[in-house]
Amino acid sequence: MGFEDLLADVREVMAKPEVSRIVKSRMRSFKALRDSDPQTMLKELAFCILAANFRAEESMRIVEIIGDRLDDLSYEELASELRRLGHRYPNSRARYLVEAREKLDQIMEAMRRIRDERELRSWLVENIRGLGLKEASHFLRNVGYGNLAIIDFHIIRILRRYGLIEEFKSLTRRRYLEVEKLLKRIADRLGISLAELDLYLWYMDSGKILK
């Protein structure tokens, strides 16, 4: 198995109407959030912070349950709620959420000011605790940016399965950017964005398309 095999298999998935329809719908919903209100942005940010080293579906559930209370729960109240709802890291994630909430105006200003997606991602990683390259890429993808890779264990597993990357113990910044270049080559060959490719690869590995 290799590069061309992966291209062929992704094309096969792209040809399934029931899958491509969901991918296109997700992409439309992402783009619709590009200029959304601060409260919606905070919920997307909270999802990405909570999903780091935790299950995406559970993180979505937690954000839905807490809802608009993200705006004003104290650190102690958030930590208690995250603990009650079963999050793996209630204390640190509550701290990150409160800090992100306090910087929400700065985040939205940076999104208006910084046009280059990778530069914007770097700003988020440097300024918002709880966001690494993956989490910042995930947040930006979910609010309409299409040219960043979300490299999680699903994507790594797929690439290893096709023999395109070697096993490594940790995903350093250098490795992340190297894998992102590989994914960009794949996306370019398929004529789709990195955001779309992520959804198709996620489906290939898990049989699901989340956000």
Stockholm file with secondary structure:
# STOCKHOLM 1.0

chainA/1-211         MGFEDLLADVREVMAKPEVSRIVKSRMRSFKALRDSDPQTMLKELAFCILAANFRAEESMRIVEIIGDRLDDLSYEELASELRRLGHRYPNSRARYLVEAREKLDQIMEAMRRIRDERELRSWLVENIRGLGLKEASHFLRNVGYGNLAIIDFHIIRILRRYGLIEEFKSLTRRRYLEVEKLLKRIADRLGISLAELDLYLWYMDSGKILK
#=GR chainA/1-211 SS CCHHHHHHHHHHHHTCHHHHHHHHHHHHHHHHTTTCCHHHHHHHHHHHHHHTTSCHHHHHHHHHHHGGGGGTCCHHHHHHHHHHTTCSCHHHHHHHHHHHHHTHHHHHHHHHHCCSHHHHHHHHHHHSTTCCHHHHHHHHHHTTCCSCCCCCHHHHHHHHHTTSSCCCSCCCHHHHHHHHHHHHHHHHHHTCCHHHHHHHHHHHHHSCCCC
#=GC SS_cons         CCHHHHHHHHHHHHTCHHHHHHHHHHHHHHHHTTTCCHHHHHHHHHHHHHHTTSCHHHHHHHHHHHGGGGGTCCHHHHHHHHHHTTCSCHHHHHHHHHHHHHTHHHHHHHHHHCCSHHHHHHHHHHHSTTCCHHHHHHHHHHTTCCSCCCCCHHHHHHHHHTTSSCCCSCCCHHHHHHHHHHHHHHHHHHTCCHHHHHHHHHHHHHSCCCC
//
